[in-house]
Amino acid sequence: MTRHRVRVRLASGRDRGSASIEFLGFLPILILVALAAVQLGIAAYAAQQAGTAARAAART
């Protein structure tokens, strides 16, 4: 029984950093999606401001 426990303990020790490696691999994709969302928000804000400016100019 004790040998089995030691083997399980060693195997789990090797897998301990795999979640952080997977996260580091996924991080650039996550940053790219976040920056694309920010850029889309900026474009929508600019379009809304341009529409508001056009209406204000038409009223003048």
QUITA-V815384 format. One record per residue. N is the residue number from 1. RES is the residue in one small letter. SS is DSSP state (2 for helix, 1 for strand, 0 for the rest). OMEGA is omega in radians with two decimals (NA if undefined). Layout:
# QUITA-V815384
n = {N N}
res = {RES RES}
ss = {SS SS}
omega = {OMEGA OMEGA}
This chain:
# QUITA-V815384
n = {1 2 3 4 5 6 7 8 9 10 11 12 13 14 15 16 17 18 19 20 21 22 23 24 25 26 27 28 29 30 31 32 33 34 35 36 37 38 39 40 41 42 43 44 45 46 47 48 49 50 51 52 53 54 55 56 57 58 59 60}
res = {m t r h r v r v r l a s g r d r g s a s i e f l g f l p i l i l v a l a a v q l g i a a y a a q q a g t a a r a a a r t}
ss = {0 2 2 2 2 2 2 2 2 2 2 2 2 2 0 0 0 2 2 2 2 2 2 2 2 2 2 2 2 2 2 2 2 2 2 2 2 2 2 2 2 2 2 2 2 2 2 2 2 2 2 2 2 2 2 2 2 2 2 0}
omega = {-3.09 3.10 3.13 3.13 3.12 3.12 3.13 -3.14 3.12 3.14 3.13 3.08 3.10 -3.11 -3.00 -3.08 -3.06 3.14 3.12 3.08 3.09 3.12 3.12 3.08 -3.11 -3.05 3.12 3.10 3.13 3.11 3.12 3.12 3.13 3.12 3.07 3.10 3.10 3.13 3.09 3.09 3.12 3.13 3.11 3.11 3.13 3.12 3.12 3.12 3.10 3.09 3.11 3.12 3.12 3.10 3.12 3.12 3.14 3.12 -3.06 NA}
